[in-house]
Amino acid sequence: MTIPAGEIVVLLGPSGSGKTTTMRLINRLIEPTSGKIIVAGQDAMSLNPNELRRHIGYVIQNAGLFPHMTVGTNVGLVPQMLGWDKEKISARVDELMDLVDLDPATYRDRYPRELSGGQQQRVGVARALAADPPAMLMDEPFGALDPITREHLQDSLLKLQEELGKTIVFVTHDIDEALKLGDRIAILDKGSRIAQYASPQEILLNPADEYVEQFLGGGQAMKLLKFSRVADVSLEQVPEAREEDDADAVRARIEEAEGTFAIVLDARRRPLRWITLEDLEGLSGPNGSNGSNGPIGRHGMEMAEPIRARSNLQQALEALIQTDHDSVPIVGPRGIYKGVVSLGTLQTAIRDMKEQAKNRRRTPVGGAA
């Protein structure tokens, strides 16, 4: 199997299927007896194992923190081993603690026993990122946490991945966790055979065999909505505007697009609000005269919190139901605007999924029609 750079690949399977063993072959915590492990174009067996491990982050269940070290010392451990100076380590520790939503001033000098399970797991993720490794191995990191904390940390991981774009191998036995986090999923059977290796949507629509179908369980239609990502559908594009834009020019863009509104973005292309043709009619000219040839400024309608591209279609649908507007803005890393989704967008996506499912039913499982 090939693990593409910048993706989350999930190893999924029942207990004893070899998920953790497969993952540990990558950093040579377990030595392969045959075959090859190629890391960044190099045979892992030709590399010094300690050097290899220092350039691959590793996160395990229950965090694996050293109890006699403070949080800050735990996070800065690998940079210290790599010979970084103290100032650089200190700055990196603060940066990473901010990244995982732990205030350095509050938590840096605490010991692991003084943190909750979820906080300890965040520290574990920060420690794995400390030396900025291109790849990370995560062995059921959220498995021992309560459902609410677990879901919150899953969301945090997806947000981090948007910002950092690491290559992550993630082990779990939870099908819902795999579908939520994985760009690709490798489903292992009890004989450690890869039964299917594909995207979550492909696995749900086209399970490779009866074993995969049974492993997925029921409710696949709802899982498609819950685990299909906004990034996988075609986003709608609407006219764009800036606060300093002339109202007449914005109106012209809207009318040219045969629409009724535009989205107002800031200088960094982050969504601010909607502005409609009706809003533009109420603007005055630059000298206070009637007309709409002045800048649009802060006029318009406030919008709901934007949806991230890695969010699922169910979250997008919930946002559409709760907003007064017909569309919800979609943002990528750093909140940069990418497009909008509407009920029409979701209807089209669901229709396409139904068509794919219909085609799959025409093809016998495990063979061609």
N, C-alpha and C positions, 0 to 999 in steps of 0.2 A: 504494500500500500504506500501511497505517496501522501504526505501531509503538506499542503500548500502553505507558503509563508503568509503570516498575517491572519490566519483563520483559527477558529476554535474547532478542534476535532475531538469528538467524544467517543471513548471506548465504552460500549454498553453491553451488558450481558448478565446472566445469573451468576451467583456465587460459584467460584471454581472454574469459570470460563477462561481465565488467564488475562483479565483486564490489567491488573496491577503488574503482573509479570511482564506483559507486553510493554507497558509504559516504562518499567525499570530497565528494560533492555536499552532504551534510548540513552540514558546517562550511565549505563554500565554498572548500576547497582546489582544487576544480574547479568552475568556474561553469557552471550549467545553461544550455543554449541554448534550451530551451523547457520548459514545465511549471512547477510550483511545488513548493518545499520549505517546508513549514510546520513551524516549531519552536516548541513551547509556544504555539500559537495565532497566531504571527506569521510573515509571509512572510520567509524568510531573506534574500532579496534586499533587503529594506528595512532590514536591520540592518547596523551597522558590522562588517565581517568579523573584525577583531581582537577586538572585544568578544564577538562570537559564539563565537570559538574559545576565549577565556579561560573560557567557561562550559560548554565541552564537553571532557571529558577525552579524551586521545588516546594510545593505546598501540600501538607498532609492533613488528615482529619485530626481535630483537637489541636491544631496550630503547630504543635511540636516546638514550642518556645522553651528556652532555657529558663527555669524558674528562679535561678539565683541572679539573673541579669535583669536590668531595667528594660522597659520597652525600647528606649532609645538605643541601648547597647545591642539588644536583639536585632533591631532593624539594621544597624550599622555593622553587623558582624562580618558579612562578606566583603564589603569595601575595606574594612580593616585588614582582612586576610590578603587582600589584593594590594595593600600598601598605600592606600589613599592617606593624605594628610588629615589631621583632625578637623580643620575648618571645612574642608570639602565633605567629610563624612557628616559633620553636624548639619550642614546646609542640605545635604541629600536626605537625611533623616527627617528634617522638618518638611521638606518638599513632599516626601512620600506619605507622611502622616496626614498632611493636608489632603493629599490625593485620595486617601482611603477614609476621609471624613473623621479623623481623630485629631483634635486640637493639640499641637505639640506642647503648648504651655501647660495643658491640663494632664496629658497622658505620658509625656516623654520620660518622666522620672518615676513612674509607677512600675510595680512588678506585675507579672502575668496574673498572679492570684488575685490582684485587685481589680481585674477586668471581668466583664461578662464573657460568655462563650463567643458571642458574635464579635465583640471587640477584640478578643484574642485572635480570632480568625482573620480579622482585618490586619492585625499586626503581622500575622503569618504571610499574608499576601504582600504587604509592604516590604517585609524582609526578602521575599523571593524576587522583588523588583529592584532591590537596592543597587545592584551593580549594572542595572539596565540590560539584562540578558535578552537576546532576541527571541528565546523560547522559554516556555514555562511548562512544568509538569504539575498537574493538580490531581491528587489521589483522594477522591471522595471528600473534598475539603469541607462541605457543608452537611455531611451525612449525619452528624451527631447533634445538629441544632434543631430547635423547635421550628415548626412550619413558617411562622411569621418572620423570624430572623433569617431563616433559610431563603425565603423569597426575596427579602430585602437585600441580602448579600448577592444573590443571583443578579438582581437588577444592577447592583453596584459593579459587579464584574463586567456586565455588558457595557455599562457606561465607561468604565476604565478601558475596555477593549476598543471602544470608539475613539478614545483619545490616543491610545498607545499602539494599537495594531500589532500586538504580540502574536507569535505562533504558540498556541496553547493546546496541549494534550490533556484532556479532562476525563477522569474515570468516574463512572457512576453505575448503579444498578437501577436507577429511577428513570423510567421512560419519559415522564413529563419534564424532568430536569434536562435530559438529553435533547429533547425536542426544542426546549426553550433556549438553551445555550449554544447548541452546536451549529456551525456552518455545514459540517458534515458529521455523519454518525457511522461508526463501524460497529455493527451488531455481531457479537461473538456467540457461538453456540457452546454447548457443554464440552465439546471436543476441541475448543480453542480455535475453531475454524471461523473465518470471517464470512458470515452468512450474507451480509449485504453492507456495502460501503457507499453511501450516497447522502444527498441533502435531506433534511427532515421532510420536506414536501414530497420529494421523490419516494421516500420510504413509505409515507402515509398513502400516497396514491398508487404506488406500484411495489408492494412488498415482494421480495425476491422468491419466497417460497412459503410453505405452510408454517414452518418454524417462526419466521418473521411475523407472519399474520397473527399467530397465537401469542407471540411475545408482545405485540402492540396492544392486544386486547380489543375491547369494543369501543364505541364512541369515536370512530375515526373521523367522521364528518365534523364533529365539534372540535376535535383536536386540530383539524386543518385550519379552522378559524382562529383557534387559540395560539397555534404555533407557526402559522404562516406569517412572515414578517412583512411589514410595510415596504421595506427595501426591495422586496421581490415583486411588487406590483408596479404598474406604470402610473407614475404620479401625474396629476394634472398641472399644467402651467397657467398661471393667471397674470394679468398685467402687474408690473412692479412700479413702485414709486418711492421717492425719498421725501423727507419733510420739506426740503428746500425746493422741490419741483414745483413748477408753475401749474396751477389748477387746470388751466385750459389744456396743457400738454397731457396731463393725467387723464382728463376726460377723453381726449382724442385716442389715447391708448386703449381705454376701456371700450369705447365705441368701435374701434378697429377690430378688437377681439370679439365683438358682439356679446359683450358681457355686461354686468351691472356693478362690478366692484374691482378694486385693485388691492394689493397687499403692500403696506408701507414697511420698508426695511431701513435699518440704521446703516451707518457707514461700513460696518463689518458684515452686512447682509444678514442680520438677525431680525426676525419678525417683530414688529411693534404693534400694528393694528390694521384693521380693514378700513378702507374708505370707499364709499359708494357714490354713484352719480347724484343721489339725493344730497349727500354731504357736500359735494362740490357745488351744487346750486346755491347753497347757503353761504358760500364764501364771498367776501368783498374784494374789490380791487386793491391795488397797492396803496392808493391814496384815500382809502375809505369809501370809494364810489361803489355803486352796485356793479355786479359782474363777478367773474370767477377767474380773473387772470393774475391773482396773487399766489404766493407759495401756499401749499396746503398746510404747513406747520403741523400742529398736533390735532388737527381735526380728524374725525373718523370714529370708528367703533372699536372698543377694547376687544381683544381676542382671548380665547382660552389658552392655557399653557400648551405650547407646541408639543407635538408627538415626535419622539425620536425615530429615526429610520429603522432601528433595530427592534422597535416595539412590534407587538403582534396586531393582527387585524381586529381581534376582539377589543383590545385597548383603543384602537382607532374608532371602532363603532361606538364604544361607550363615550368617548370624547365628543363624537358627533351628536349623540343623543342629548348630552348635557349642555351643548353650546347653543346660542341663539342664531349662530351663523350656519350657512349651508356647507361650509368647508372647514377643515382643520389644517393648519400649517404643519409641514414635516421638516425636521431639521436633522442635520448630520453632526459630525464632530464639532465641538465648540459652538453649537447652536446655530450653525450656518444653514440658511434656508435652502431647501431642495425642491419644494413643490407643495401641492396640497392634495388631500384626499377628500372626497365627498361620498355621499351614499351611492352615487352612480359609480364611483371608482370601486367601491367594495362589491357592488352588485356584479360588475364586470369580472372582478377577480373570482368571486364565488361561482359565477357562471362558467368561467374557464376551468375551475377546479372540478365542477360537476361533469363537464365534458371529458376531462382527463379520466375521471373516475369511471365514466360510462365506457370509455375506450378500454380501460383496464378490465372491466367486467367481461368484455367481449373476448379477452385473451386469457386462456387457462393459466392458473398460477404455475410458474416454473417452466412454461413453454410457450411457443409461438402459436398463434391461432391457425 
